[in-house]
Amino acid sequence: MQIRTVAAILIWVVAALLILNMMLRSVWILLISIAMTIIAVVIYFTPRLRK
């Protein structure tokens, strides 16, 4: 599986967590979503930074 595919899957999981967060209003879900978004962005742009 390619690195960008993993980053895209992480973004879809974050979107699902944010939808879940609208119903539950949990601070923990929001923090996890923010952390996963940062990880996905870093994973996505890592191949470009190596060149």
N, C-alpha and C positions, 0 to 999 in steps of 0.2 A: 504494500500500500504506500502511496506517495505521501510525502510530508504535507502537501497542500490539501490532500483529501482528509487527512487527520484533522487539520485546522478547520476545514469546513464542517466536519462532523461535530467538532467541539462547539462551533458557533451555533449549530442546530440544537445541541443540548442546552446551551445557554439560553436560546430563545424559548425552549420548552420550560426551563426553570423560571424564566421571567414571567411567562404566562401563569405558571403555578404560583408564583409569588404574588400575582395580582389577587388571587383567591385567598391565600393564607396570610399575607402581610408579614412575612418572616424576614427579619434582618439577616439571619444566617444565610438564607437562600440568595439574598441580594449580594452579600459579600462573596459567596461562592461563585456567583455569576460574574462578578467583576474580576475575580481572580482567574477564572477560566477564560474570560475574554482576553485578558493580558497574556496568558499562556498561549492562546490561539494566535494572537498577533505576532508574538515572538517566534512561534513555530513557523508561521507563514513566511515571515521575512528573513529567517535564518539563512536559507540558501543564497539569497541576494547579498547578504552581508559578508559571506565567505569569499565572494569573488573579488 
